[in-house]
Amino acid sequence: GRSCPEPVLLTKKALAQSFQGLQVLVDNTTAKNNVARFAENRGYKVAVAEAGGTFTLTVGK
């Protein structure tokens, strides 16, 4: 339910604290695309799943 750029900023903060990666849940396509692009541009792999209007992005090395 958060609007951009908040999901990207929260992802950036979480990645700075996590060595194992993380899962990000968003509920709109724009946030999904922005978070995925942000992570991929920093060398992370991103897997996306969608269920019931919620996108789960699994971000890891």
N, C-alpha and C positions, 0 to 999 in steps of 0.2 A: 503494500500500500504506500510505499514511499516513492516520491517523485525524484527524478534525476536532478542533480548529480548525486544525491544522497546514497543510493545503493553502491555507486562506484567508490565514493569516499569511504564508506563502511567496509567495503571489500579491501581497499588499499590498506586500511588500518589493520584489519584482521590478518591479511597476508604478511604484514610486517611482524606480526606476533606469532605466526604459525609456520613451522617448518614442514608439516605434513600435508598442508593444503586444507581445504574447507568446502562446505556446501553453502550455497547462497540461494535463498528462496525469493523470487520476485513474482509479481502478478501482472506484468505487462511486457509486451514485446520490446519496447524501447529500452527498458531497464535491462532486460535479458541481453540484448545486443550490445549495450554499452558496457556491461560488466564483462561479458565474454571478450569483447575487443580489448578492454583494459588489461585483462589477465593474459590474453594471448600475446599482446604487445610486450609483455614483460617476461615472456618465455614459459608461461604456464600452459598446461593442457586443460581444455575445458570440455566436459561432457554435459549435454543438456537433455533433460527429460521433462515432459509436460504431462500433468494430470489435473483435471478439473480446473483449468485456468491458471494453475500455478506452475511456474518453471523452476526446476531444481538444477542449478549449475554446480557441478562437482569440479573443483579447481585443484589441480595438483601439478607436480613437476613431472 
